[in-house]
Every structure is written in C-alpha cells, then in structure tokens.
Amino acid sequence: ITIATNAYKRLGHGIHMQTAITQRLLLLAAIIYVDDTDLLHWGRFYGIDDEEFLADAQAATIDWCMLVQATGGAVKPAKSFWYLLSWRFQRGKPVLKQKSEYNSLTLAVPQPNSTPATIPLLDNLHTEKILGVWANPLNDPCVPLTKRKEKGLSWIEKLRRRPLERRDVWLSLTTMEYPKWSYGLSSLYASPSQLDDLMGSIYFQALPQLGFNQHITKEFRTLPSEYQGIGLRQWSIEKLGRDLAMLLRH
C-alpha cells in the first residue's frame, strides 16, 4: 500500500496544507487504516466550480482504483461513499451548500471487470464509521457520543449478566474498555461538558460493579487515589492532553 500511495502522490494527487502556527507545509494524499482509505481532494484554485472540481476528484479516484487493482485488490462499491464540501456566497458570507444543490453530481469507482460503479454521495451531517471512528465532515458530535455511550453500557450489561470479581472489573476497565472509549478521542469535536456528561452516565452505571456507591460526587470519582479519590479518567482532560500533545508534535 505504501508503493501505491507514493505512486498516487507522484501522479500529482493529494492536498497541500500549511500549519497555522509553525507554517509547516504538509502533503496529504490519503489517510489509511488497515484496508480503510480516505482519499482527500482540494480545489486547484479558489473559485473552481463543482463540476470541474468533481472531474479532478474523479480522475484521482480512477488512478487510485487502478493502483489498488495493480496490487491485487479492488475498491468495493458497497463500502464506498463520498462527501462534498462546497461553498457559495450569500450576502457576502460563505455558506456551505446543501446536498440538494449538487445532488446531480456522481462519482464512480472502476471495477476489475472494467465497469465503473457509482458510489453514494452522503449529506455532510450524515455520520459514518471512518477509519475506526464515527465522524462526519461538519464534526457534529451527537452520533459519535452515542456510539461511545453504547460501548460503555454494553460493557456494563455484560458485567451484570456475568459478574466478575471487583479486581477483574478494574482490570477489564483499564486494559480493555479505556482504550476502546478513548480511540479517536482527539477527532471528536465535543465540548468538555458533553464529554464529562457522557462518561458520567457510564460511570454512574459502572460504580456498583467497581465497588462504590453510585451517588458519589464527580470530584471523588475523578480525583486520584493519592487524594482519596477513585481515580476514574475525566475525558475532557484526556482529550485536552491528547490535543496538546498533537499540537506540540507539529
């Protein structure tokens, strides 16, 4: 896949970005996680119309599909979709277009039998699982938060059906559940209060399994054990730490 990605960039595809603080120039052609791939396209110049931009995106998509086929694979239409973020000016202010304004545009992926397959255009508020996390282009956090809550409540329900020793519950929480819940946390555009409310609802249900009263206050739930607290993670702080670490790396 590295060879295919390098060839894709050599063909001139990908986007150029410049970081706001360090002014570092980045070339990003694709984001790949195992066999999931996000191809990124950016208009070649300001003012490019939707049809011309789509033609560029279609050419890049064809090149990528051909490279995948050359390595023995193929892009599956059933697992493929695309978003389009295009703006128009309304009273001098940029406004994101609605899907209905460019619903006639189509994007296709070539297949090994030489027949291109059209893939669906999704609304920018529609949330899908992308690279292992639930996300949408407008960063609406409702569905991603709901999915995280479902994971937490599913874990608690399993503990109720098949109880574990308390030390094993803690082991399960710290070694299995924490990594699941925190995966992709930096990409989640939720407010600190939304994150804390989400985890608070999960912790409330989990506290009896961990050996504590359900109604213990948030401060004691998240206070480190050195200060007589339970030491449960506070997800707004976790996200802040990850965001700062990512910022410092760039």
C-alpha positions, 0 to 999 in steps of 0.5 A: 500500500505504501508503493501505491500511495507514493505512486498516487502522490507522484501522479500529482494527487493529494492536498497541500496544507500549511500549519497555522502556527509553525507554517509547516507545509504538509502533503496529504494524499490519503489517510489509511487504516488497515484496508480503510482509505480516505482519499482527500481532494482540494480545489486547484484554485479558489473559485473552481466550480463543482463540476470541474472540481468533481472531474479532478476528484474523479480522475484521482479516484480512477488512478487510485482504483487502478493502483489498488487493482495493480496490487491485487485488490479492488475498491468495493462499491458497497463500502464506498461513499463520498462527501462534498464540501462546497461553498457559495456566497450569500450576502457576502458570507460563505455558506456551505451548500446543501446536498440538494444543490449538487445532488446531480453530481456522481462519482464512480469507482472502476471495477476489475471487470472494467465497469465503473460503479457509482458510489453514494454521495452522503449529506455532510451531517450524515455520520459514518464509521471512518477509519475506526471512528464515527465522524462526519465532515461538519464534526457534529458530535451527537452520533459519535457520543452515542456510539461511545455511550453504547460501548460503555453500557454494553460493557456494563450489561455484560458485567451484570449478566456475568459478574466478575470479581471487583479486581477483574472489573478494574482490570477489564476497565483499564486494559480493555474498555479505556482504550476502546472509549478513548480511540479517536478521542482527539477527532471528536469535536465535543465540548468538555461538558458533553464529554464529562456528561457522557462518561458520567452516565457510564460511570454512574452505571459502572460504580456498583460493579467497581465497588462504590456507591453510585451517588458519589460526587464527580470530584471523588470519582475523578480525583486520584487515589493519592487524594482519596479519590477513585481515580476514574479518567475525566475525558475532557482532560484526556482529550485536552492532553491528547490535543496538546500533545498533537499540537506540540508534535507539529 
